[in-house]
Amino acid sequence: MRRGEIRVVHSRVSGRDRYALIIGNDALNESETASTVLTAPIDTDGIAPETLVTVRIAEPLAGIVRLDNISAVRKERIGELAGRVGTDTMEAIGIALRAALDL
């Protein structure tokens, strides 16, 4: 699992799978001792408003990455790879993440 990947996340509660962008550090993502990965959910339904802390993506799937709702997800809940976002998108993600965390 690497930063910039879009992965399926299996829900514990609803049973409904969703997509999330892996935003955590690659060293932690690949560590045997870290049990979670930092993710940002992707709204593929078009419900989330576009704000300073969201990023619209078109590839590899259409949606809005929500940096206002980042969470640590247990690695065993992370599923299939849907694709990777590009460098420009990851730069926009970094800007929105800094805004969301007031860094």
C-alpha positions in Angstrom: 0.0 0.0 0.0 1.5 3.4 -1.0 0.6 7.0 -0.7 -1.5 8.2 -3.7 -3.3 4.9 -4.2 -7.1 4.7 -4.3 -8.3 1.6 -2.5 -11.6 0.0 -1.6 -12.3 0.2 2.1 -14.6 -2.4 3.6 -17.0 -0.9 6.2 -17.3 -2.5 9.6 -20.7 -0.9 10.3 -22.7 -0.5 7.1 -21.1 -3.3 5.1 -20.9 -0.9 2.2 -17.6 -0.6 0.5 -16.2 2.8 -0.3 -13.2 4.3 -1.9 -10.4 6.2 -0.1 -7.1 7.8 -1.0 -4.1 6.6 1.0 -2.5 9.8 2.3 -0.1 8.4 5.0 3.6 8.1 4.9 4.9 5.1 2.8 7.2 4.0 5.5 4.3 3.6 7.9 2.0 2.2 5.3 4.4 -0.6 4.6 5.5 -1.2 8.2 4.8 -4.5 9.8 4.3 -2.8 13.2 1.8 -0.2 12.1 -1.8 -1.6 12.1 -3.5 1.4 10.5 -3.2 3.6 7.4 -4.2 7.2 7.1 -6.9 7.7 4.4 -9.2 10.4 3.0 -12.6 9.2 1.8 -13.6 9.8 -1.7 -17.2 11.0 -2.4 -18.2 9.3 -5.6 -21.9 10.2 -5.2 -21.4 14.0 -5.7 -22.8 14.9 -2.3 -19.8 16.6 -0.7 -19.5 20.3 -1.5 -16.3 21.6 -3.0 -14.3 23.6 -0.5 -10.8 24.6 0.4 -10.2 21.1 1.9 -11.6 19.0 -0.9 -10.0 18.0 -4.2 -12.0 16.9 -7.3 -10.5 14.0 -9.2 -11.4 12.4 -12.5 -8.9 9.6 -12.8 -8.7 6.7 -12.0 -12.3 7.4 -10.8 -14.5 10.5 -10.6 -15.1 11.9 -7.2 -14.2 14.4 -4.5 -11.4 13.6 -2.0 -12.4 14.9 1.4 -9.4 16.1 3.5 -11.8 17.3 6.2 -12.6 13.7 7.1 -9.3 11.9 7.3 -9.1 8.8 9.4 -6.9 5.9 10.4 -8.2 2.6 8.9 -7.1 -0.8 10.0 -5.0 -2.4 7.3 -7.1 -5.5 7.2 -10.1 -3.3 6.0 -8.1 -2.0 3.0 -9.0 -3.8 -0.1 -8.4 -3.8 -3.9 -6.4 -1.2 -5.7 -8.6 1.0 -7.9 -5.6 3.0 -9.3 -3.3 5.9 -8.4 -3.7 9.6 -8.7 -1.1 11.7 -10.5 1.6 13.9 -9.2 -0.4 17.1 -9.8 -3.3 15.7 -7.9 -1.1 14.7 -5.0 0.3 18.3 -4.9 -3.3 19.6 -4.6 -4.0 17.0 -2.0 -1.0 18.2 0.0 -2.2 21.8 -0.2 -5.7 20.8 0.9 -4.4 18.6 3.7 -2.2 21.5 5.1 -5.3 23.7 5.0 -7.4 21.1 6.8 -4.8 20.8 9.5 -3.9 24.5 9.6 -0.2 23.7 8.9 
